[in-house]
């Protein structure tokens, strides 16, 4: 039985392990004396964690509850934790339960890890057209059989793979995503990226398939992009045009690289959240890599970043309230409670609940499942449908960078680890940005950086000059970690030295050597 406790303004949670009806381990959280399942894909040990002065006891997220099939290729798991195999709450979750869920991410510094996620576009080498689902299924099956990955199914469709704490998943338009394991050093992170790319290429090249590292589909329109057979994406596809003009472009034509980082306490989360938001436009500029749309320059250096400005204002942006004195886990919960929902997952089906809020759900007022109450798995699912520039779950996600070639996949986590995992660098960033106004942060994010990158005017100079100082802090932070990781910043160091973003280099090639054709980018940025 889990106990949620509050100590001052900080929250902590603990759970014990119970056996579920499927025979799998299930951790239950107390919800007003009702048991709600917390079903997770990874084991994490949170012994001796701190949330300010409160102590977090053992909290064990468990492996995905699914159906197991003894096959030569190993295990098949369900697409999402099937809640019909677990107890459903009969009383409303309290806000304190939701706060406690976020606070359970607190880890002591020696347990901080680095989790990297990156997406890439698969395409037919002969035609440059995107992979169809049938080709993706063949690729996933091939990787599973050759390299011993577990298959992830939705109905009778393969939609991903799992191996240990790594997973491969499909974005709405077939973008191929690796969600990496939580790792200790950047050397391990880069080795993981290299191993993944080797495995994918080993199967894909035999199929005549290549993968492109760029932030936006450079050649084809929305009508040319295949739709993946995932229930949650069908709901999103129908909802997006109601709340913004570019949501479908976000779903089907963008790729990103992001890093997920830990915090030790509520205070540490707040400091990292603020530093991450303030500097996200600099990361966008340094990694800007999406200057083409449907075969021509689109007027932006990061079209991917621009698209997020008109996707869905209810769930995106720079979250100015993070800089309020009152901000903490509870304030983020208040924000998330009122972000409109997409779906609820029941009986292996996604149920459309668009337009309603999680606050409505907690009161049993969802018309899509009348009278039913949420469990913590529903809360966890809801948090994945919120898309600000920095996102809080039980860790922080840095979400501002375009996808790119493999060296940049290692550089992005290096940049943020150097800044946020070193106390001296983190404090320096907070001091540097302390007097930046909400209007200035919004201006950088929404008005300038997607178009002008490092050449964006800021105060008495250019963003480029701030990026120089920030890069030095990142490098110094990595050196103080003592793992000889600063070399992973070389890709970014070249951008800062010259002031020329990756997108500007592509535009120079387009107007010169490529003869105003985008086709050569598929070779230039081929993994």
C-alpha positions as CSV (number, residue, x, y, z in Angstrom):
1,X,0.0,0.0,0.0
2,X,1.4,3.4,-1.0
3,X,1.6,6.3,1.4
4,X,1.6,9.9,0.1
5,X,3.1,12.4,2.6
6,X,3.5,16.1,2.6
7,X,6.4,17.9,4.4
8,X,6.1,21.6,4.3
9,X,5.7,22.5,0.7
10,X,7.3,19.3,-0.6
11,X,5.7,16.0,-1.4
12,X,7.0,12.4,-1.4
13,X,5.5,9.1,-2.2
14,X,6.2,5.5,-1.4
15,X,4.8,2.2,-2.6
16,X,5.0,-1.5,-1.9
17,X,4.9,-4.3,-4.4
18,X,1.7,-6.4,-4.9
19,X,1.0,-9.2,-7.3
20,X,-1.5,-8.3,-9.9
21,X,-4.1,-10.7,-11.5
22,X,-1.9,-11.2,-14.5
23,X,0.9,-12.5,-12.2
24,X,3.0,-9.4,-12.9
25,X,4.3,-7.1,-10.2
26,X,1.9,-4.2,-9.6
27,X,2.6,-1.2,-7.4
28,X,-0.5,0.4,-6.0
29,X,-0.9,4.0,-4.8
30,X,-3.4,4.9,-2.1
31,X,-6.2,7.1,-3.5
32,X,-8.5,8.0,-0.6
33,X,-8.3,4.4,0.6
34,X,-8.8,3.2,-3.0
35,X,-6.1,1.3,-4.8
36,X,-5.0,2.7,-8.2
37,X,-2.3,1.0,-10.3
38,X,1.0,2.7,-11.2
39,X,2.2,0.7,-14.2
40,X,5.5,1.6,-15.6
41,X,8.1,0.2,-18.0
42,X,11.2,0.6,-15.9
43,X,12.4,-0.4,-12.4
44,X,13.7,2.5,-10.4
45,X,15.0,2.4,-6.9
46,X,14.4,5.7,-5.0
47,X,15.9,4.7,-1.7
48,X,17.3,7.6,0.4
49,X,15.9,10.3,-1.8
50,X,15.2,13.8,-0.7
51,X,12.3,16.2,-1.3
52,X,13.6,19.1,0.6
53,X,13.6,17.8,4.2
54,X,11.2,14.9,3.6
55,X,12.5,11.5,2.9
56,X,11.2,9.4,0.0
57,X,10.9,5.7,0.9
58,X,11.1,2.9,-1.7
59,X,9.1,3.6,-4.8
60,X,9.1,0.8,-7.5
61,X,7.6,1.5,-10.8
62,X,7.2,-1.9,-12.4
63,X,7.6,-3.4,-15.8
64,X,4.8,-3.0,-18.3
65,X,1.8,-5.3,-17.6
66,X,1.2,-7.1,-20.8
67,X,0.6,-10.5,-22.4
68,X,3.6,-12.7,-22.7
69,X,4.1,-15.1,-25.6
70,X,6.9,-17.7,-25.6
71,X,8.3,-17.2,-29.1
72,X,11.7,-17.5,-30.5
73,X,11.9,-13.7,-30.7
74,X,11.1,-13.3,-27.0
75,X,8.3,-11.4,-25.4
76,X,5.4,-9.5,-26.9
77,X,4.0,-6.7,-24.8
78,X,0.9,-4.7,-25.0
79,X,1.0,-1.2,-26.4
80,X,0.0,0.4,-23.2
81,X,-0.7,-0.9,-19.7
82,X,-4.2,-2.6,-20.0
83,X,-6.1,-1.2,-17.1
84,X,-8.8,-3.8,-17.2
85,X,-6.2,-6.2,-15.6
86,X,-6.0,-3.9,-12.5
87,X,-8.2,-2.4,-9.9
88,X,-9.8,0.8,-10.8
89,X,-10.2,3.6,-8.3
90,X,-13.6,4.1,-6.8
91,X,-13.0,7.4,-5.2
92,X,-11.4,10.5,-6.8
93,X,-7.7,10.9,-6.8
94,X,-6.7,13.9,-4.7
95,X,-4.4,16.7,-6.0
96,X,-1.9,15.6,-3.3
97,X,-1.7,12.1,-4.9
98,X,-0.8,13.8,-8.3
99,X,1.8,16.0,-6.6
100,X,3.3,13.0,-4.8
101,X,3.6,11.2,-8.2
102,X,5.8,14.0,-9.6
103,X,7.8,14.3,-6.3
104,X,8.6,10.6,-6.4
105,X,11.1,11.5,-9.1
106,X,13.5,13.1,-6.6
107,X,16.8,11.3,-6.7
108,X,20.1,11.8,-4.8
109,X,22.8,13.2,-7.1
110,X,24.7,9.9,-7.4
111,X,21.6,8.4,-8.9
112,X,21.0,11.1,-11.6
113,X,21.0,9.6,-15.1
114,X,20.8,10.8,-18.7
115,X,18.0,9.7,-21.0
116,X,18.2,10.6,-24.7
117,X,15.4,10.4,-27.2
118,X,15.8,11.0,-30.9
119,X,13.6,10.7,-34.0
120,X,14.5,10.2,-37.6
121,X,12.8,10.0,-41.0
122,X,12.9,6.7,-42.8
123,X,12.8,6.9,-46.6
124,X,13.1,4.7,-49.7
125,X,16.6,5.4,-51.0
126,X,15.5,5.1,-54.7
127,X,12.5,7.4,-54.5
128,X,13.1,9.5,-51.4
129,X,9.5,8.8,-50.4
130,X,8.7,8.0,-46.7
131,X,8.5,4.4,-45.5
132,X,5.0,2.9,-45.6
133,X,3.7,1.2,-42.5
134,X,4.2,-2.2,-44.1
135,X,7.9,-1.4,-44.6
136,X,8.2,-0.2,-41.0
137,X,6.6,-3.4,-39.8
138,X,9.1,-5.4,-41.8
139,X,11.9,-3.3,-40.3
140,X,10.7,-3.7,-36.7
141,X,10.3,-7.5,-37.2
142,X,13.7,-7.7,-38.6
143,X,15.4,-5.8,-35.8
144,X,13.4,-7.9,-33.3
145,X,14.5,-11.2,-34.8
146,X,18.2,-10.3,-35.4
147,X,18.9,-8.3,-32.3
148,X,16.5,-9.9,-29.7
149,X,14.1,-7.0,-29.1
150,X,10.6,-7.6,-27.7
151,X,7.7,-6.6,-29.9
152,X,5.2,-4.0,-28.9
153,X,1.7,-4.6,-30.4
154,X,-1.5,-2.6,-30.7
155,X,-4.1,-5.2,-31.7
156,X,-2.4,-7.2,-34.4
157,X,-0.1,-4.4,-35.5
158,X,3.5,-4.1,-34.5
159,X,4.1,-0.6,-33.4
160,X,7.4,-0.7,-31.5
161,X,10.1,-2.7,-29.7
162,X,11.5,-3.0,-26.2
163,X,14.9,-4.2,-24.9
164,X,15.7,-3.7,-21.3
165,X,15.2,0.0,-20.6
166,X,15.3,1.1,-24.2
167,X,12.3,1.3,-26.5
168,X,11.7,2.0,-30.2
169,X,8.4,3.6,-31.1
170,X,6.7,5.2,-34.0
171,X,5.6,8.8,-34.2
172,X,2.4,9.6,-36.2
173,X,4.0,9.8,-39.6
174,X,6.3,6.9,-39.1
175,X,9.2,8.9,-37.6
176,X,11.4,6.2,-36.0
177,X,12.2,7.1,-32.3
178,X,14.7,5.6,-29.9
179,X,13.9,6.3,-26.2
180,X,17.2,5.4,-24.6
181,X,17.9,3.9,-21.2
182,X,18.8,6.1,-18.2
183,X,22.6,6.1,-18.4
184,X,25.3,7.4,-16.2
185,X,27.7,9.1,-18.6
186,X,27.6,10.7,-22.1
187,X,30.0,8.0,-23.3
188,X,27.3,5.4,-22.6
189,X,24.7,7.6,-24.2
190,X,26.7,8.0,-27.4
191,X,27.5,4.3,-27.5
192,X,23.8,3.6,-27.2
193,X,23.1,5.9,-30.1
194,X,25.8,4.2,-32.2
195,X,24.5,0.7,-31.4
196,X,20.9,1.7,-32.2
197,X,21.9,3.2,-35.6
198,X,24.0,0.1,-36.4
199,X,21.1,-2.2,-35.8
200,X,18.6,-0.1,-37.7
201,X,20.9,0.2,-40.7
202,X,21.8,-3.5,-40.7
203,X,18.2,-4.3,-41.5
204,X,17.1,-1.2,-43.3
205,X,19.9,-1.2,-45.9
206,X,18.9,-4.6,-47.1
207,X,15.4,-3.2,-47.7
208,X,16.7,-0.2,-49.6
209,X,15.7,2.1,-46.7
210,X,17.7,5.1,-45.3
211,X,17.3,7.4,-42.4
212,X,17.5,11.2,-42.4
213,X,18.6,13.3,-39.5
214,X,16.7,16.6,-39.9
215,X,14.1,18.6,-38.0
216,X,11.4,18.8,-40.7
217,X,10.4,16.7,-43.7
218,X,12.2,18.7,-46.5
219,X,10.5,17.4,-49.6
220,X,7.0,16.1,-49.2
221,X,3.6,17.5,-48.2
222,X,1.2,16.2,-45.5
223,X,-0.8,14.2,-48.1
224,X,2.3,12.2,-48.9
225,X,3.0,11.1,-45.3
226,X,1.7,7.7,-44.2
227,X,-0.4,7.4,-41.0
228,X,0.6,5.0,-38.4
229,X,-2.0,2.5,-37.0
230,X,-2.0,3.8,-33.4
231,X,-5.3,4.7,-31.7
232,X,-4.0,7.8,-29.8
233,X,-2.7,9.3,-33.0
234,X,-6.1,9.0,-34.7
235,X,-7.7,11.0,-31.8
236,X,-4.9,13.6,-32.0
237,X,-5.2,13.9,-35.8
238,X,-8.9,14.7,-35.5
239,X,-8.4,17.2,-32.7
240,X,-5.3,19.2,-33.9
241,X,-7.0,21.3,-36.6
242,X,-9.5,22.5,-34.0
243,X,-6.8,24.2,-31.8
244,X,-4.1,25.4,-34.2
245,X,-3.1,25.5,-37.9
246,X,0.2,23.6,-37.7
247,X,-0.6,20.7,-35.4
248,X,-0.8,18.1,-38.2
249,X,2.6,19.3,-39.4
250,X,4.0,18.8,-35.9
251,X,2.6,15.2,-35.8
252,X,3.6,14.0,-39.3
253,X,6.6,16.1,-40.5
254,X,8.9,17.0,-37.5
255,X,11.7,15.2,-35.7
256,X,13.5,16.2,-32.5
257,X,16.2,15.1,-30.2
258,X,15.7,15.6,-26.5
259,X,17.4,14.7,-23.2
260,X,15.7,13.7,-19.9
261,X,17.4,14.7,-16.7
262,X,16.8,14.2,-13.0
263,X,16.4,16.4,-9.9
264,X,17.2,15.9,-6.2
265,X,14.4,17.9,-4.7
266,X,11.5,20.3,-5.4
267,X,14.0,23.2,-5.1
268,X,16.4,21.6,-7.5
269,X,13.6,20.9,-10.0
270,X,12.6,24.5,-9.9
271,X,16.1,25.8,-10.6
272,X,16.6,23.3,-13.5
273,X,13.2,24.0,-14.9
274,X,13.9,27.8,-15.0
275,X,17.3,27.5,-16.5
276,X,16.1,25.0,-19.1
277,X,13.2,27.3,-20.2
278,X,15.4,30.4,-20.3
279,X,18.0,28.7,-22.5
280,X,15.7,26.7,-24.6
281,X,15.8,29.3,-27.4
282,X,19.6,29.1,-27.4
283,X,19.4,25.3,-27.9
284,X,16.9,25.8,-30.7
285,X,19.3,28.1,-32.4
286,X,22.4,25.9,-31.9
287,X,20.6,22.8,-33.3
288,X,18.4,24.6,-35.9
289,X,18.2,22.2,-38.8
290,X,14.9,22.5,-40.6
291,X,15.0,25.2,-43.3
292,X,13.1,23.4,-46.1
293,X,9.4,22.7,-46.8
294,X,8.2,20.8,-49.8
295,X,11.4,21.3,-51.7
296,X,12.1,24.9,-51.0
297,X,13.5,27.2,-48.3
298,X,10.7,28.0,-45.9
299,X,12.0,31.3,-44.4
300,X,13.0,29.7,-41.1
301,X,16.1,28.1,-39.7
302,X,14.0,25.9,-37.4
303,X,10.6,25.3,-39.0
304,X,10.1,22.6,-36.4
305,X,10.3,25.2,-33.6
306,X,8.0,27.6,-35.5
307,X,5.4,24.8,-35.9
308,X,5.1,24.5,-32.2
309,X,4.0,28.2,-31.9
310,X,0.7,27.4,-33.6
311,X,0.0,23.7,-32.6
312,X,-2.1,24.0,-29.5
313,X,-1.6,26.9,-27.1
314,X,-3.2,25.1,-24.2
315,X,-0.4,22.6,-24.0
316,X,2.8,24.2,-25.5
317,X,5.1,27.2,-24.9
318,X,7.4,28.7,-22.3
319,X,5.2,28.3,-19.2
320,X,5.8,31.8,-17.6
321,X,4.3,30.6,-14.3
322,X,7.5,28.5,-13.7
323,X,9.2,31.8,-12.8
324,X,6.6,32.7,-10.2
325,X,7.8,32.7,-6.6
326,X,5.0,30.2,-5.8
327,X,6.1,27.6,-8.4
328,X,6.6,24.0,-7.4
329,X,5.2,20.5,-8.0
330,X,1.7,21.6,-7.0
331,X,1.6,24.5,-9.4
332,X,2.6,22.3,-12.3
333,X,-0.2,19.9,-11.3
334,X,-2.7,22.8,-11.3
335,X,-1.5,23.6,-14.9
336,X,-1.8,20.0,-16.1
337,X,-5.2,19.5,-14.5
338,X,-6.6,22.1,-16.8
339,X,-4.9,21.1,-20.0
340,X,-7.5,19.5,-22.2
341,X,-7.3,15.7,-22.4
342,X,-6.8,13.6,-25.5
343,X,-7.9,10.1,-24.4
344,X,-8.4,7.5,-21.8
345,X,-7.1,4.0,-22.3
346,X,-9.5,1.2,-21.4
347,X,-9.9,-2.4,-22.5
348,X,-7.0,-2.1,-24.9
349,X,-8.7,0.8,-26.6
350,X,-8.1,4.6,-26.7
351,X,-11.3,6.5,-25.9
352,X,-11.7,10.0,-27.3
353,X,-12.0,12.5,-24.4
354,X,-10.8,15.6,-26.2
355,X,-11.9,18.9,-24.8
356,X,-12.5,17.7,-21.2
357,X,-9.9,18.2,-18.5
358,X,-8.3,15.8,-16.0
359,X,-9.9,17.9,-13.3
360,X,-13.3,16.9,-14.8
361,X,-12.0,13.3,-14.8
362,X,-11.2,13.4,-11.1
363,X,-14.7,14.5,-10.4
364,X,-16.1,11.6,-12.5
365,X,-17.5,14.0,-15.1
366,X,-16.0,12.7,-18.4
367,X,-18.9,12.1,-20.9
368,X,-16.7,9.6,-22.7
369,X,-16.7,7.3,-19.7
370,X,-19.4,8.6,-17.4
371,X,-18.9,8.2,-13.7
372,X,-15.5,6.5,-14.0
373,X,-12.6,7.8,-12.0
374,X,-8.9,8.0,-12.9
375,X,-6.0,6.1,-11.6
376,X,-2.3,7.2,-11.6
377,X,-1.7,5.4,-14.9
378,X,-4.3,7.8,-16.4
379,X,-2.4,10.7,-14.9
380,X,0.9,9.5,-16.3
381,X,-0.7,9.1,-19.8
382,X,-2.1,12.6,-19.5
383,X,1.3,14.1,-18.7
384,X,2.7,12.7,-22.0
385,X,0.1,14.8,-23.9
386,X,1.5,18.1,-22.7
387,X,4.2,19.6,-24.9
388,X,5.9,22.7,-23.4
389,X,9.5,23.6,-24.2
390,X,10.5,21.9,-21.0
391,X,8.2,19.2,-19.6
392,X,8.0,17.9,-16.1
393,X,7.2,14.2,-15.4
394,X,9.3,12.4,-12.7
395,X,12.2,14.0,-14.5
396,X,12.7,17.1,-16.8
397,X,12.7,16.9,-20.6
398,X,14.6,19.5,-22.7
399,X,12.4,19.7,-25.8
400,X,13.7,22.6,-27.9
401,X,16.1,21.0,-30.5
402,X,15.7,19.9,-34.1
403,X,16.7,16.3,-35.1
404,X,20.1,16.0,-36.7
405,X,23.0,13.8,-37.7
406,X,24.5,11.4,-35.2
407,X,27.2,13.6,-33.8
408,X,24.5,16.2,-32.8
409,X,22.5,13.4,-31.1
410,X,25.4,13.1,-28.7
411,X,26.0,16.9,-28.4
412,X,22.5,17.8,-27.3
413,X,22.6,15.8,-24.0
414,X,26.2,17.0,-23.5
415,X,25.0,20.6,-23.7
416,X,22.3,20.2,-21.0
417,X,24.2,17.8,-18.7
418,X,27.1,20.3,-18.6
419,X,24.7,23.1,-17.6
420,X,22.2,21.4,-15.3
421,X,24.2,18.6,-13.6
422,X,27.0,20.9,-12.4
423,X,26.1,23.2,-9.5
424,X,28.5,26.0,-10.5
425,X,27.3,26.2,-14.1
426,X,23.6,25.9,-13.1
427,X,23.9,28.8,-10.7
428,X,25.8,30.8,-13.3
429,X,23.0,30.3,-15.8
430,X,20.4,31.3,-13.2
431,X,22.4,34.5,-12.4
432,X,22.8,35.3,-16.1
433,X,19.1,35.0,-16.8
434,X,17.7,36.3,-13.6
435,X,16.6,39.7,-15.0
436,X,15.3,38.3,-18.3
437,X,11.6,39.3,-18.5
438,X,8.8,37.0,-19.5
439,X,8.3,39.2,-22.6
440,X,12.0,38.7,-23.6
441,X,11.8,35.0,-23.2
442,X,8.6,34.9,-25.3
443,X,10.1,37.1,-27.9
444,X,13.2,34.8,-28.3
445,X,11.1,31.7,-28.5
446,X,8.2,32.8,-30.6
447,X,9.2,35.8,-32.7
448,X,12.9,35.6,-33.5
449,X,15.0,32.5,-32.9
450,X,13.1,30.1,-35.3
451,X,13.9,32.7,-38.1
452,X,17.2,34.2,-37.2
453,X,18.9,31.7,-35.0
454,X,22.1,33.0,-33.3
455,X,21.8,36.3,-35.2
456,X,18.8,37.2,-33.2
457,X,19.2,40.7,-31.6
458,X,19.0,40.5,-27.8
459,X,19.5,43.6,-25.6
460,X,22.8,45.2,-26.6
461,X,24.1,42.4,-28.8
462,X,23.2,39.1,-30.4
463,X,22.1,35.8,-29.0
464,X,25.3,34.5,-30.4
465,X,27.3,36.3,-27.8
466,X,25.2,34.8,-25.0
467,X,25.6,31.4,-26.6
468,X,29.4,31.8,-26.4
469,X,29.1,32.2,-22.6
470,X,26.6,29.4,-22.2
471,X,28.8,27.0,-24.2
472,X,31.8,27.7,-21.9
473,X,29.6,27.0,-18.9
474,X,28.5,23.7,-20.4
475,X,32.1,22.7,-21.2
476,X,33.3,23.7,-17.7
477,X,30.4,21.8,-16.2
478,X,31.3,18.6,-18.1
479,X,35.0,18.9,-17.2
480,X,34.1,19.2,-13.5
481,X,32.1,15.9,-13.8
482,X,35.4,14.2,-14.4
483,X,34.3,11.7,-17.1
484,X,36.2,13.3,-20.0
485,X,32.9,14.2,-21.8
486,X,33.6,17.7,-23.1
487,X,34.6,16.4,-26.5
488,X,30.9,15.7,-27.2
489,X,30.4,19.5,-27.4
490,X,32.7,19.8,-30.5
491,X,29.7,19.9,-32.9
492,X,28.1,22.7,-31.0
493,X,31.5,24.5,-30.5
494,X,31.9,24.9,-34.2
495,X,28.4,26.5,-34.5
496,X,29.2,28.9,-31.7
497,X,32.7,29.7,-33.1
498,X,31.3,30.7,-36.6
499,X,27.8,31.8,-35.6
500,X,26.5,29.7,-38.5
501,X,23.7,27.3,-37.6
502,X,23.4,23.8,-39.3
503,X,20.3,25.2,-41.2
504,X,22.3,28.1,-42.6
505,X,24.9,25.6,-43.9
506,X,22.2,23.6,-45.6
507,X,20.8,26.8,-47.2
508,X,24.3,27.7,-48.5
509,X,24.5,24.2,-50.1
510,X,21.0,24.5,-51.6
511,X,21.8,27.9,-53.2
512,X,25.2,26.7,-54.4
513,X,26.4,23.1,-54.9
514,X,22.9,21.6,-54.8
515,X,21.5,23.8,-57.6
516,X,18.4,24.7,-55.6
517,X,17.4,21.1,-55.1
518,X,16.7,19.6,-51.7
519,X,17.3,16.0,-52.9
520,X,21.0,16.0,-51.9
521,X,20.0,16.6,-48.3
522,X,19.0,13.0,-48.1
523,X,22.6,12.0,-48.7
524,X,24.1,14.9,-46.7
525,X,22.2,14.0,-43.5
526,X,21.9,10.3,-44.1
527,X,22.7,8.2,-40.9
